[in-house]
Each structure stands twice: as structure tokens, then as C-alpha cells.
């Protein structure tokens, strides 16, 4: 009963002390579909991902009711680092939902025009406000409404002590007239947070960068961890592993000293039991301390080395030592001969027929794609045809009036079938993440295998020139590029046998794979060359090829492909692809297949739509 009454009291006092308006709350998830587009349309860095941040302690004075309830100590504000723009997971600052939604949009505009990131907090936010209002004058009325609402919620300067009153007056002046305040001195306590501004002291990762492959989480066999419900970015620091206690303490366990009268049979929790309060504990921490257990390092490396196949069991190497450049976004330069690529082909691939389960859909696709073998084109200026060319007739009549005579003018339009002039290279991601299960009966790699088989059946029916390759990587000196079907090879049971042997590889160094695929496709003399990329996640590898570095290198490889006259297009089953693919391929350069099991049916149909006007 005491626990029940205590729970009711906690809910009551927490609800009463909360400063916000829960009924008008707007979450980041609600505006997530438009937030990235809005941010980039306003001029924000296209390489930044958008996600929910974490609450931080602000240190400002709290009311006695907040202190009793134990709330109001932390606040969520907007801030950014080199890879991510962090926004509050939810906003209930104002009593109306429309106002809280306007606050989200304003924070996006402010972050897009953060022109003085190194300036003091109050100067930086004033400069960003002035830049946003100058670039987007239509936001001025909305900004004034937001300021008026914020000022009504802030403490009055006359109710504060002298230094804190002066600080609050400076904040109010900076909000009302951005650029009017050049200095700021806080009082004994920091001022109340300003929800219209960026974070005064953004959280930073204070630990050293983790060495790739130095812990269990870096093993290839580790499955992708699911993001938490709010996809928060937490503040963390790297610390040393605590020293082990004296072994003599392990010999003494006080809880094992029971008398007959004191013995009580209880269900004691084990170390392996899940902690149901772990998420709440993580949210309550300002900084998560992370340590590597050195004891597992050697074992992890041994397991990783054993996972690499021996040369006799590995795929056959066709070409070794192909050197490729890589873009370093931090130094803004292309590093020549930075990656080493190996061309490989399955060693023991036996010719095989199309699986029985795919024969019916393959037959339908062949019938549909045979209509694409040739296409009808309307040719103007012909000596004969089914229709008159009105433009040619008008020109011919005008020439006769002017006395200009032409021999045998072409006055007709004729419709003829012409052969498609198209080459397509499909590059499939064969990283270890494809070992994940799509449903109870198929893995991602199985879905990719079926997709490539049906894709080959469909394109073989059109007569289009096409090639199939796969890739994975283990650091920059081992990019594995698998030949599945070359442009000059006929699609037959031998190719089907290679596809049947597909298996998950390692990591996803996408930039190097795209560069080599583009070099192969650029040798084709077709009028249209399509580079189709099939993947299930973002670029990553064991070394520094992760985050912004991998994204920017892949983007540079795609830009290089476009300069060669190629058309890159991405097909992905990654639900989080909207965070990074628009930056890589543009708004119309990719498609997300939300149901991975439908990929074998979607891929050929998508190809038909991409090439119907070629």
C-alpha cells in the first residue's frame, strides 16, 4: 500500500511541478518526415543527420516545488557536431501544439544559419538569428510571436537578484533585438535556458576514439543493434577499465554466512539477468562512461582472424592490388592509391538451373520485359511516313514563297522500332549485415540472391547489356570485389551458379567499390549507362571509415561517377536511409524498399521504370 500511495504522490507532484504543457506536446518523430528536407532547403549542411539529443543539466534556479518533485534539473536544447544536428525529442514549451511545432521549425532554421560557431553563446545565437531572418524574411512574424511567448514564460528581471537580473535583461534584449547585446555576465546561477537558441555548452565526446576491432562489438559476427525508440545521441567518455580488486576478497562472501534461523529462500538476481531499469538509469546520467576490457581484446582478435577463410578455401583472385583513391573530408583532399581492391570470383561455383520457387515469377518477368527489347520512336523529316510533319511543311511552304527550293524535302513523321542503347551495372552490398533475418524463412542475403536471379532473367529478355558485381571489405587494404556476371558474359546456368554461392562478406567500404564499378561501366560505349547500387545500410568499415568520413567518401565517388556520364541510383532496405541517402544520391536518386522480402519483385519493376524512356 505504501508503494502504491507513493507512486500516486510521485505522479501528482511531478505533474504539478512540470513547467511545460503536456497536452500541447509535439515530438520530433511527428516532424521527422519534413525536418531533414526543411533543414537542407534552408541551406543547412546536407551531410548532417537529424536525431534526438539528450537532456543536460542547466544549473539555473528552480522553484521549491520543482526541488521537492526532483524535476526541472535538465533540459533538452538544440545543438550540432560534425556529423549530427540534435533536436529535443519533444517540445511542450508553449500551451498550443502549433506554437511548439513552429519552435521546431525555427530551431531548424537557426541551426542552418549558425554563422559564428566559435563566438560566445549569446553573440553566436544573435548572429544566427540575424542571418536566418535576413535570408528568410518570411520567418520574422513567426519569430516575433515565439519571442513574445518565451518572454511571458521567463522570470521578470525585477524578481531576481542584481547580477541575475542584469543577465536576464540582456537575454530579453538579445531576443527582442538580435545583435544589440555584445557581452554577457551570468549571476550566481546560470540563467534559465532559452528554448529559441542553440545550446550554450553543447555536450562533447571527451573520450579517445575507439580502436577498430579492439573489442567484441567490432567483430564481424555482431548483429546490428536496434536504435532506441527516440534515437538519442548520448554524451559519453572513454575511461580506463577499473583495476581488479584483491583476489582475497573473492574468498569471502558475507551473504554465504547463514545460521539456521537466518536462512531465507529468495530468488537472487544473476549478473546475466537484464536490468529493466537500465534505460532510465542511462537517461539520468549526464555522461556515460565506457571502458574496454583488455582481457577480451586478444580473444576477439583470434576469433576475427579465424573467421577469415584460408587462401585455399577463399574465392579465386582474378586481379590483386588494384589501387584506388579515397576522399578525406577532414583534410578536404583525395588520397591517391589509398585502397587496395581484389577482383574475385567464386572458386567452386557449379552451373545450376533457376530455383523452382523463382521459375513462375521469372516467366512473368521475361514476358513483360520482352516488350522492352525494342522501342518505337517517332522520326521527323522522313520522305514517307504515316503522319505529316507540320513543322517541316510550314518551313517548306515558307521557303517556296521566298524562292528557296529544296530537293525532295522530308515532310513526314514515321514510327519505327529501334534497339535500346543501354548498359547497366548492378553493384550489390554483400557485407555481413546481410546475414540478418528478414523473416522466419529467409535472410537478407537470400533476398539479394533471389533479386539478382530475377533481375538477370528480366534483363536477359530485354537484350540490354548488363553486369553484376558484389563487394565487401576488411579495412582499406582488402576491398573484395566479386565478379558475378561481366558485360561480355552470357547469362546462363554458369552465372546462376555463381549467384547461388553468394554469402555474407565483411564490411561496407562503398566508396572504393563504386569507383571501381564506375571505371568498368565507363568503358561501355552506350548512350545511357546506369549504375544501380543495392545495399542494406550505410558505409562502414573497421578503421576510420565510418560516420561522416565514410559518407563523404561515398558521396565523392558518386559525384565522380556522374562526371563520367554515368547515372548512379541506389536501392536500399535500410529504414534509416532517409538520414543519409539524400546527401549521397539526391532526393530522386534512391528508393527505399520497406519490406525486404518484396525486393525480388520490386527490383526488376524499378529497372523497367528507370529505363522506359531510354
Secondary structure, DSSP 4 states (H G I P E B T S, - for coil): -HHHHHHHHHHHHHHHH--S-GGG-EEHHHHHHHHHHHHHHTT--TT-EEEE---EE------HHHHHHT-SSEE--BEE-SSEEEE-SEE--SSSHHHHHHHHHHHHHHHHT---TTS-HHHHHHHHHHHHHHH-GGGHHHHHHHHHHHHHHSPPGGGS-HHHHHHHHHHHHHHHSTTS-------SSPPPP-TTSB-TT-----SPPPPTTSSGGGSTTPPPPPPPTT-----EEE-PPPPPPPGGGGG--GGG---TTT-----PPPTTS--TTHHHHHHH-SSEEE---THHHHHHHHHHHHHSPPTTTSPEEEEEEEEEEEEETTTTEEEEEEEEEEEEE-TT----PPPHHHHHHHHHHHHHHGGGSEEEEEEEEESS-SEE-HHHHHHHHHHHHTT---SS---EEEEEEEE--EEEEEEEE--GGGGSBSSSS-BHHHHHHHHHHHHHHHHHHHT-EEEEEEEEESSTT-EEEEEEE-TTS--SHHHHHHHHT----SBB-HHHHHHHHHHHHTT---SEEEEEEEESS--B-SSS-SHHHHHHHHHHHHHHHHHTT-EEEEEE--TTGGGTHHHHH-TTSEEE-SSGGGHHHHHHHHHHHHHTT-
